[in-house]
């Protein structure tokens, strides 16, 4: 029995899914279906102008697979534009990171290949608080790559996750590829935090799903304002001046 297509990771679910031509000679004849992962390939390569290797990495596929998906998308769109066909974006083999698979129409089971699902399953299998995190590693929701960039008010959709060590200071700022996701941005950002073994998060607002994931892992969450820089937020935390969040606030 042939194996089904691997789910492709999609960072943005298009809010507009129907496009219809206008003109005196237009009569509805045919609709071209563009899959969601095909539109993602167009977005990454043709809109964001990323290199093909980076596009493939973001979609968690090989370069040949990405090239094939991109070619199919471009061919469909060319057909619609040249022959006056309606475009509808729907379906496909994709995951937006929150464990729900559109191909199967349900939450992913353990046999489906999806990095986010593996992450959530691994987290669920551990007792509360028994994830390998360290309280001296601090994650700050940041608007930029620098230590003096301001705090971003959103956890799931912050442009960067700045990582600090209480002893040695600023370490790095990790680009948050989840910020444009239609769903599951908070869970995806929580995965970044836990991948760095951060035991403390500083943010202004955080949603219930991300809060639940981090709390299960034993991460402490503190509230800071977006008027602070990331460095100032870390200093305020070290001084015990930031309130600890005991529930989601967004």
C-alpha atoms as a printed R data frame, in Angstrom:
    type eleno elety resid chain resno       x      y       z
1   ATOM     1    CA   UNK     A     1   0.000  0.000   0.000
2   ATOM     2    CA   UNK     A     2   1.598  3.367  -1.020
3   ATOM     3    CA   UNK     A     3   2.367  5.820   1.739
4   ATOM     4    CA   UNK     A     4   0.302  9.013   1.812
5   ATOM     5    CA   UNK     A     5   1.927 12.366   1.182
6   ATOM     6    CA   UNK     A     6   3.807 13.864   4.100
7   ATOM     7    CA   UNK     A     7   2.098 16.913   5.600
8   ATOM     8    CA   UNK     A     8   3.802 20.139   4.543
9   ATOM     9    CA   UNK     A     9   4.180 22.828   7.201
10  ATOM    10    CA   UNK     A    10   2.239 25.979   6.325
11  ATOM    11    CA   UNK     A    11   2.997 29.247   8.114
12  ATOM    12    CA   UNK     A    12   0.050 31.261   6.780
13  ATOM    13    CA   UNK     A    13  -3.532 30.243   6.023
14  ATOM    14    CA   UNK     A    14  -4.875 32.571   3.291
15  ATOM    15    CA   UNK     A    15  -7.862 34.666   4.442
16  ATOM    16    CA   UNK     A    16  -9.134 35.056   0.846
17  ATOM    17    CA   UNK     A    17  -9.761 31.794  -0.957
18  ATOM    18    CA   UNK     A    18 -11.870 32.635  -4.027
19  ATOM    19    CA   UNK     A    19 -10.812 34.678  -7.062
20  ATOM    20    CA   UNK     A    20 -13.066 35.181 -10.084
21  ATOM    21    CA   UNK     A    21 -12.202 36.918 -13.379
22  ATOM    22    CA   UNK     A    22 -14.170 39.901 -14.665
23  ATOM    23    CA   UNK     A    23 -14.812 40.924 -18.279
24  ATOM    24    CA   UNK     A    24 -17.469 41.098 -20.937
25  ATOM    25    CA   UNK     A    25 -16.575 37.669 -22.285
26  ATOM    26    CA   UNK     A    26 -16.458 35.863 -18.936
27  ATOM    27    CA   UNK     A    27 -18.779 32.944 -18.343
28  ATOM    28    CA   UNK     A    28 -18.100 30.574 -15.484
29  ATOM    29    CA   UNK     A    29 -16.716 27.449 -17.087
30  ATOM    30    CA   UNK     A    30 -14.147 25.894 -14.796
31  ATOM    31    CA   UNK     A    31 -12.495 26.313 -11.400
32  ATOM    32    CA   UNK     A    32  -8.826 25.729 -10.723
33  ATOM    33    CA   UNK     A    33  -8.159 24.321  -7.249
34  ATOM    34    CA   UNK     A    34  -4.914 25.537  -5.708
35  ATOM    35    CA   UNK     A    35  -3.936 23.591  -2.582
36  ATOM    36    CA   UNK     A    36  -3.068 25.464   0.592
37  ATOM    37    CA   UNK     A    37   0.539 24.220   0.573
38  ATOM    38    CA   UNK     A    38   0.838 25.319  -3.066
39  ATOM    39    CA   UNK     A    39  -0.157 28.860  -2.072
40  ATOM    40    CA   UNK     A    40   2.388 28.671   0.749
41  ATOM    41    CA   UNK     A    41   5.089 27.857  -1.804
42  ATOM    42    CA   UNK     A    42   4.030 30.904  -3.863
43  ATOM    43    CA   UNK     A    43   4.056 33.079  -0.740
44  ATOM    44    CA   UNK     A    44   7.533 32.009   0.333
45  ATOM    45    CA   UNK     A    45   9.242 32.069  -3.066
46  ATOM    46    CA   UNK     A    46   7.420 34.687  -5.144
47  ATOM    47    CA   UNK     A    47   6.119 37.070  -2.466
48  ATOM    48    CA   UNK     A    48   8.769 36.880   0.273
49  ATOM    49    CA   UNK     A    49  11.555 36.224  -2.286
50  ATOM    50    CA   UNK     A    50  13.264 33.560  -0.171
51  ATOM    51    CA   UNK     A    51  15.871 31.195  -1.547
52  ATOM    52    CA   UNK     A    52  14.559 27.758  -2.491
53  ATOM    53    CA   UNK     A    53  16.534 26.003   0.240
54  ATOM    54    CA   UNK     A    54  15.046 28.309   2.893
55  ATOM    55    CA   UNK     A    55  11.543 27.798   1.476
56  ATOM    56    CA   UNK     A    56  11.942 24.018   1.649
57  ATOM    57    CA   UNK     A    57  13.228 24.254   5.222
58  ATOM    58    CA   UNK     A    58  10.240 26.342   6.312
59  ATOM    59    CA   UNK     A    59   7.795 23.874   4.768
60  ATOM    60    CA   UNK     A    60   9.759 20.900   6.189
61  ATOM    61    CA   UNK     A    61  10.160 19.222   2.812
62  ATOM    62    CA   UNK     A    62  13.061 18.415   0.475
63  ATOM    63    CA   UNK     A    63  14.163 20.892  -2.197
64  ATOM    64    CA   UNK     A    64  12.863 18.697  -5.057
65  ATOM    65    CA   UNK     A    65   9.488 18.390  -3.306
66  ATOM    66    CA   UNK     A    66   9.300 22.148  -2.797
67  ATOM    67    CA   UNK     A    67  10.184 22.755  -6.452
68  ATOM    68    CA   UNK     A    68   7.455 20.346  -7.535
69  ATOM    69    CA   UNK     A    69   4.827 21.999  -5.302
70  ATOM    70    CA   UNK     A    70   5.864 25.453  -6.524
71  ATOM    71    CA   UNK     A    71   5.748 24.374 -10.169
72  ATOM    72    CA   UNK     A    72   2.258 22.920  -9.761
73  ATOM    73    CA   UNK     A    73   1.043 26.139  -8.110
74  ATOM    74    CA   UNK     A    74   2.491 28.368 -10.827
75  ATOM    75    CA   UNK     A    75   1.033 26.171 -13.571
76  ATOM    76    CA   UNK     A    76  -2.463 26.294 -12.068
77  ATOM    77    CA   UNK     A    77  -2.383 30.058 -11.599
78  ATOM    78    CA   UNK     A    78  -1.100 30.595 -15.160
79  ATOM    79    CA   UNK     A    79  -3.909 28.393 -16.501
80  ATOM    80    CA   UNK     A    80  -6.532 30.389 -14.600
81  ATOM    81    CA   UNK     A    81  -5.200 33.799 -15.636
82  ATOM    82    CA   UNK     A    82  -4.730 32.921 -19.309
83  ATOM    83    CA   UNK     A    83  -7.972 30.984 -19.769
84  ATOM    84    CA   UNK     A    84 -10.350 32.969 -17.581
85  ATOM    85    CA   UNK     A    85 -10.898 30.345 -14.899
86  ATOM    86    CA   UNK     A    86 -11.904 30.893 -11.283
87  ATOM    87    CA   UNK     A    87  -9.269 30.156  -8.616
88  ATOM    88    CA   UNK     A    88 -10.249 28.509  -5.343
89  ATOM    89    CA   UNK     A    89  -7.730 27.758  -2.584
90  ATOM    90    CA   UNK     A    90  -8.610 24.669  -0.586
91  ATOM    91    CA   UNK     A    91  -7.457 21.252   0.564
92  ATOM    92    CA   UNK     A    92  -4.056 19.670   0.405
93  ATOM    93    CA   UNK     A    93  -1.613 17.844   2.657
94  ATOM    94    CA   UNK     A    94  -0.605 20.377   5.243
95  ATOM    95    CA   UNK     A    95  -0.289 21.139   8.933
96  ATOM    96    CA   UNK     A    96  -0.402 24.604  10.482
97  ATOM    97    CA   UNK     A    97   1.319 23.517  13.655
98  ATOM    98    CA   UNK     A    98  -1.445 23.010  16.200
99  ATOM    99    CA   UNK     A    99  -1.822 19.256  15.665
100 ATOM   100    CA   UNK     A   100  -4.823 19.481  13.323
101 ATOM   101    CA   UNK     A   101  -4.486 17.951   9.861
102 ATOM   102    CA   UNK     A   102  -6.689 19.207   7.032
103 ATOM   103    CA   UNK     A   103  -5.937 16.101   4.957
104 ATOM   104    CA   UNK     A   104  -7.485 13.827   7.570
105 ATOM   105    CA   UNK     A   105 -10.012 16.340   8.881
106 ATOM   106    CA   UNK     A   106  -9.095 15.595  12.484
107 ATOM   107    CA   UNK     A   107  -6.338 15.896  15.050
108 ATOM   108    CA   UNK     A   108  -3.280 13.951  13.964
109 ATOM   109    CA   UNK     A   109  -2.794 10.453  15.281
110 ATOM   110    CA   UNK     A   110   0.540  8.948  16.264
111 ATOM   111    CA   UNK     A   111   1.308  7.462  12.830
112 ATOM   112    CA   UNK     A   112   1.218 10.761  10.944
113 ATOM   113    CA   UNK     A   113   4.606 12.368  10.332
114 ATOM   114    CA   UNK     A   114   4.436 15.878  11.827
115 ATOM   115    CA   UNK     A   115   7.111 17.545  13.933
116 ATOM   116    CA   UNK     A   116   4.600 19.597  15.913
117 ATOM   117    CA   UNK     A   117   2.540 16.517  16.738
118 ATOM   118    CA   UNK     A   118   5.655 14.703  17.960
119 ATOM   119    CA   UNK     A   119   6.501 17.679  20.139
120 ATOM   120    CA   UNK     A   120   3.033 17.787  21.715
121 ATOM   121    CA   UNK     A   121   2.918 14.019  22.217
122 ATOM   122    CA   UNK     A   122   6.312 14.050  23.912
123 ATOM   123    CA   UNK     A   123   5.218 16.863  26.186
124 ATOM   124    CA   UNK     A   124   1.974 15.093  27.084
125 ATOM   125    CA   UNK     A   125   3.863 11.887  27.942
126 ATOM   126    CA   UNK     A   126   5.895 13.592  30.663
127 ATOM   127    CA   UNK     A   127   4.614 14.369  34.159
128 ATOM   128    CA   UNK     A   128   3.907 18.055  34.805
129 ATOM   129    CA   UNK     A   129   7.103 20.037  35.254
130 ATOM   130    CA   UNK     A   130   9.429 17.232  34.163
131 ATOM   131    CA   UNK     A   131  10.596 18.804  30.916
132 ATOM   132    CA   UNK     A   132  14.281 19.702  30.619
133 ATOM   133    CA   UNK     A   133  14.132 23.475  31.215
134 ATOM   134    CA   UNK     A   134  16.469 25.763  33.126
135 ATOM   135    CA   UNK     A   135  15.379 28.782  35.155
136 ATOM   136    CA   UNK     A   136  18.531 30.718  34.240
137 ATOM   137    CA   UNK     A   137  17.536 30.638  30.548
138 ATOM   138    CA   UNK     A   138  15.043 33.436  29.855
139 ATOM   139    CA   UNK     A   139  12.946 33.864  26.694
140 ATOM   140    CA   UNK     A   140  11.643 37.350  25.888
141 ATOM   141    CA   UNK     A   141   9.079 38.204  23.201
142 ATOM   142    CA   UNK     A   142  10.915 40.801  21.143
143 ATOM   143    CA   UNK     A   143  10.264 43.096  18.185
144 ATOM   144    CA   UNK     A   144  13.834 42.830  16.886
145 ATOM   145    CA   UNK     A   145  17.137 40.980  16.872
146 ATOM   146    CA   UNK     A   146  19.025 43.248  19.264
147 ATOM   147    CA   UNK     A   147  19.262 43.235  23.048
148 ATOM   148    CA   UNK     A   148  17.769 46.738  23.127
149 ATOM   149    CA   UNK     A   149  14.807 45.873  20.864
150 ATOM   150    CA   UNK     A   150  11.469 46.553  22.484
151 ATOM   151    CA   UNK     A   151   9.278 43.849  23.951
152 ATOM   152    CA   UNK     A   152   6.516 42.689  21.607
153 ATOM   153    CA   UNK     A   153   3.117 42.524  23.253
154 ATOM   154    CA   UNK     A   154   2.111 39.194  21.658
155 ATOM   155    CA   UNK     A   155   3.590 35.847  22.632
156 ATOM   156    CA   UNK     A   156   2.575 33.737  19.643
157 ATOM   157    CA   UNK     A   157   3.096 36.413  17.025
158 ATOM   158    CA   UNK     A   158   6.226 38.143  18.249
159 ATOM   159    CA   UNK     A   159   8.781 38.575  15.420
160 ATOM   160    CA   UNK     A   160  11.647 37.251  17.569
161 ATOM   161    CA   UNK     A   161  12.225 35.204  20.705
162 ATOM   162    CA   UNK     A   162  15.248 36.696  22.465
163 ATOM   163    CA   UNK     A   163  17.194 34.226  24.621
164 ATOM   164    CA   UNK     A   164  19.077 35.430  27.692
165 ATOM   165    CA   UNK     A   165  21.230 33.704  30.275
166 ATOM   166    CA   UNK     A   166  21.051 35.236  33.756
167 ATOM   167    CA   UNK     A   167  24.776 34.780  34.220
168 ATOM   168    CA   UNK     A   168  26.202 35.659  30.797
169 ATOM   169    CA   UNK     A   169  23.561 37.981  29.361
170 ATOM   170    CA   UNK     A   170  22.071 38.172  25.863
171 ATOM   171    CA   UNK     A   171  22.600 35.019  23.771
172 ATOM   172    CA   UNK     A   172  20.632 35.255  20.522
173 ATOM   173    CA   UNK     A   173  17.342 36.298  18.928
174 ATOM   174    CA   UNK     A   174  15.476 33.509  17.128
175 ATOM   175    CA   UNK     A   175  13.227 34.478  14.223
176 ATOM   176    CA   UNK     A   176   9.680 33.326  14.948
177 ATOM   177    CA   UNK     A   177   8.374 31.558  11.842
178 ATOM   178    CA   UNK     A   178   5.002 31.068  13.562
179 ATOM   179    CA   UNK     A   179   4.019 34.743  13.641
180 ATOM   180    CA   UNK     A   180   2.015 34.619  10.368
181 ATOM   181    CA   UNK     A   181   0.235 31.349  11.067
182 ATOM   182    CA   UNK     A   182  -3.547 31.382  10.881
183 ATOM   183    CA   UNK     A   183  -3.770 29.016  13.861
184 ATOM   184    CA   UNK     A   184  -1.349 27.473  16.318
185 ATOM   185    CA   UNK     A   185   1.090 30.407  16.502
186 ATOM   186    CA   UNK     A   186   1.236 30.251  20.292
187 ATOM   187    CA   UNK     A   187   1.942 26.523  20.382
188 ATOM   188    CA   UNK     A   188   4.631 26.888  17.746
189 ATOM   189    CA   UNK     A   189   6.297 29.710  19.673
190 ATOM   190    CA   UNK     A   190   6.167 27.596  22.833
191 ATOM   191    CA   UNK     A   191   8.124 24.949  20.934
192 ATOM   192    CA   UNK     A   192  10.856 27.521  20.232
193 ATOM   193    CA   UNK     A   193  10.988 28.415  23.937
194 ATOM   194    CA   UNK     A   194  11.267 24.787  25.020
195 ATOM   195    CA   UNK     A   195  13.804 23.938  22.321
196 ATOM   196    CA   UNK     A   196  16.115 26.457  24.027
197 ATOM   197    CA   UNK     A   197  15.406 24.882  27.446
198 ATOM   198    CA   UNK     A   198  14.063 28.222  28.662
199 ATOM   199    CA   UNK     A   199  12.494 27.980  32.097
200 ATOM   200    CA   UNK     A   200  11.264 31.577  32.189
201 ATOM   201    CA   UNK     A   201   9.202 33.555  29.663
202 ATOM   202    CA   UNK     A   202   8.729 37.334  29.713
203 ATOM   203    CA   UNK     A   203   5.781 38.564  27.661
204 ATOM   204    CA   UNK     A   204   2.971 41.080  27.718
205 ATOM   205    CA   UNK     A   205   0.104 38.844  26.580
206 ATOM   206    CA   UNK     A   206  -0.227 35.086  26.103
207 ATOM   207    CA   UNK     A   207  -3.113 32.912  24.950
208 ATOM   208    CA   UNK     A   208  -4.573 29.873  26.740
209 ATOM   209    CA   UNK     A   209  -3.071 27.134  24.517
210 ATOM   210    CA   UNK     A   210   0.484 28.457  24.719
211 ATOM   211    CA   UNK     A   211   0.059 29.124  28.437
212 ATOM   212    CA   UNK     A   212  -1.089 25.545  29.042
213 ATOM   213    CA   UNK     A   213   1.855 24.082  27.081
214 ATOM   214    CA   UNK     A   214   4.428 26.165  28.965
215 ATOM   215    CA   UNK     A   215   2.853 25.565  32.372
216 ATOM   216    CA   UNK     A   216   2.830 21.818  31.766
217 ATOM   217    CA   UNK     A   217   6.542 22.038  31.043
218 ATOM   218    CA   UNK     A   218   7.118 23.902  34.307
219 ATOM   219    CA   UNK     A   219   7.979 27.224  32.655
220 ATOM   220    CA   UNK     A   220   7.381 30.360  34.734
221 ATOM   221    CA   UNK     A   221   5.656 33.201  32.865
222 ATOM   222    CA   UNK     A   222   6.040 36.852  33.866
223 ATOM   223    CA   UNK     A   223   4.321 39.918  32.475
224 ATOM   224    CA   UNK     A   224   6.253 42.889  31.125
225 ATOM   225    CA   UNK     A   225   5.101 45.900  29.115
226 ATOM   226    CA   UNK     A   226   5.901 46.629  25.488
227 ATOM   227    CA   UNK     A   227   7.331 49.979  26.590
228 ATOM   228    CA   UNK     A   228  10.413 48.126  27.875
229 ATOM   229    CA   UNK     A   229  13.349 46.863  25.872
230 ATOM   230    CA   UNK     A   230  14.097 43.153  26.130
231 ATOM   231    CA   UNK     A   231  17.155 43.964  28.252
232 ATOM   232    CA   UNK     A   232  15.122 46.131  30.615
233 ATOM   233    CA   UNK     A   233  12.534 43.359  30.993
234 ATOM   234    CA   UNK     A   234  15.275 40.885  31.972
235 ATOM   235    CA   UNK     A   235  16.660 43.376  34.521
236 ATOM   236    CA   UNK     A   236  13.186 43.911  35.973
237 ATOM   237    CA   UNK     A   237  12.695 40.149  36.239
238 ATOM   238    CA   UNK     A   238  16.053 39.706  37.994
239 ATOM   239    CA   UNK     A   239  15.062 42.442  40.469
240 ATOM   240    CA   UNK     A   240  11.778 40.657  41.239
241 ATOM   241    CA   UNK     A   241   9.731 43.571  39.846
242 ATOM   242    CA   UNK     A   242   7.644 41.695  37.255
243 ATOM   243    CA   UNK     A   243   4.300 40.089  38.188
244 ATOM   244    CA   UNK     A   244   4.027 36.353  37.586
245 ATOM   245    CA   UNK     A   245   1.109 35.266  35.389
246 ATOM   246    CA   UNK     A   246  -1.023 32.495  36.818
247 ATOM   247    CA   UNK     A   247  -3.449 32.398  33.868
248 ATOM   248    CA   UNK     A   248  -3.589 33.343  30.193
249 ATOM   249    CA   UNK     A   249  -4.386 37.018  29.589
250 ATOM   250    CA   UNK     A   250  -5.113 37.158  25.861
